[in-house]
Amino acid sequence: QDDCSEFRSQFEAGGRLPCTRENAPVRDASGKQHTNKCLMCAEKFKKEAQRGGGTVQRNRLPASERTNQVRCGSEPVQNS
């Protein structure tokens, strides 16, 4: 189960999650304490983005593998 599912839609592509400064301590799966759930999720999303996984980058090929792909039914472009 994703404890941060309620915040994923608010996570911005630039790697930011706007959070309040509410003091409602929570602990993540590793036992680390955070000021509130939003801040805990913001840190989680930031780590996912840095690893190239998670919300935005999940299931995406590295750029080096995407550049040489050919679409199905298309012939490679011939340089003359």
BELKARA-V635177 format. One record per residue. N is the residue number from 1. RES is the residue in three letters. PSI is psi in whole degrees, -180 to 180 (none if undefined). OMEGA is omega in degrees with one decimal (NA if undefined). D_CENTER is the distance of its C-alpha to the mean C-alpha in whole Angstrom. Layout:
n: <N & N>
res: <RES & RES>
psi: <PSI & PSI>
omega: <OMEGA & OMEGA>
d_center: <D_CENTER & D_CENTER>
//
This chain:
n: <1 & 2 & 3 & 4 & 5 & 6 & 7 & 8 & 9 & 10 & 11 & 12 & 13 & 14 & 15 & 16 & 17 & 18 & 19 & 20 & 21 & 22 & 23 & 24 & 25 & 26 & 27 & 28 & 29 & 30 & 31 & 32 & 33 & 34 & 35 & 36 & 37 & 38 & 39 & 40 & 41 & 42 & 43 & 44 & 45 & 46 & 47 & 48 & 49 & 50 & 51 & 52 & 53 & 54 & 55 & 56 & 57 & 58 & 59 & 60 & 61 & 62 & 63 & 64 & 65 & 66 & 67 & 68 & 69 & 70 & 71 & 72 & 73 & 74 & 75 & 76 & 77 & 78 & 79 & 80>
res: <GLN & ASP & ASP & CYS & SER & GLU & PHE & ARG & SER & GLN & PHE & GLU & ALA & GLY & GLY & ARG & LEU & PRO & CYS & THR & ARG & GLU & ASN & ALA & PRO & VAL & ARG & ASP & ALA & SER & GLY & LYS & GLN & HIS & THR & ASN & LYS & CYS & LEU & MET & CYS & ALA & GLU & LYS & PHE & LYS & LYS & GLU & ALA & GLN & ARG & GLY & GLY & GLY & THR & VAL & GLN & ARG & ASN & ARG & LEU & PRO & ALA & SER & GLU & ARG & THR & ASN & GLN & VAL & ARG & CYS & GLY & SER & GLU & PRO & VAL & GLN & ASN & SER>
psi: <140 & 107 & -18 & 12 & -34 & -18 & -14 & -39 & -20 & -13 & 126 & 150 & -30 & 3 & 27 & 145 & 110 & 122 & 154 & 172 & 23 & 137 & 95 & 76 & 137 & 159 & 142 & -177 & -28 & -7 & -2 & 135 & 140 & 155 & -41 & 172 & -39 & -46 & -36 & -45 & -37 & -43 & -40 & -47 & -38 & -43 & -41 & -43 & -39 & -33 & -10 & 19 & -168 & -151 & -52 & -41 & -2 & 135 & 25 & 135 & 149 & 152 & -37 & -28 & -21 & -27 & -29 & 14 & 148 & 136 & 147 & 133 & 0 & 146 & 146 & 149 & 131 & 126 & 131 & none>
omega: <-179.9 & 179.5 & -174.7 & -175.9 & -178.9 & -177.9 & -175.0 & -178.3 & -180.0 & -178.1 & -176.6 & -178.1 & 179.7 & 177.2 & -178.5 & 174.1 & -179.3 & -178.5 & 173.5 & 178.2 & 179.4 & 178.9 & 178.9 & -172.1 & 175.6 & 176.8 & 177.0 & -176.6 & -179.8 & 179.8 & 179.0 & -179.8 & 178.5 & -178.3 & 176.2 & -175.4 & -179.7 & -179.8 & 176.1 & -179.4 & 178.2 & 179.0 & 178.5 & -179.1 & 179.6 & 178.6 & 177.9 & -179.4 & -180.0 & 178.7 & -179.0 & 179.1 & 174.1 & -167.7 & -171.9 & -170.6 & -175.6 & 176.7 & 179.5 & 179.1 & 174.1 & -177.2 & -178.6 & 179.8 & -178.4 & -171.2 & -175.4 & -179.4 & 176.4 & 178.7 & 177.9 & 178.1 & -179.6 & 174.8 & 176.1 & 179.6 & 178.6 & 176.2 & -179.2 & NA>
d_center: <16 & 13 & 14 & 12 & 12 & 14 & 12 & 9 & 11 & 12 & 8 & 9 & 8 & 10 & 8 & 10 & 11 & 15 & 17 & 20 & 22 & 24 & 25 & 24 & 23 & 21 & 20 & 17 & 18 & 19 & 21 & 20 & 21 & 19 & 21 & 20 & 17 & 15 & 15 & 14 & 11 & 10 & 11 & 9 & 5 & 7 & 8 & 5 & 4 & 8 & 8 & 7 & 6 & 4 & 3 & 4 & 6 & 7 & 11 & 11 & 14 & 15 & 17 & 20 & 20 & 19 & 22 & 25 & 24 & 27 & 27 & 29 & 32 & 32 & 34 & 33 & 34 & 37 & 38 & 42>
//
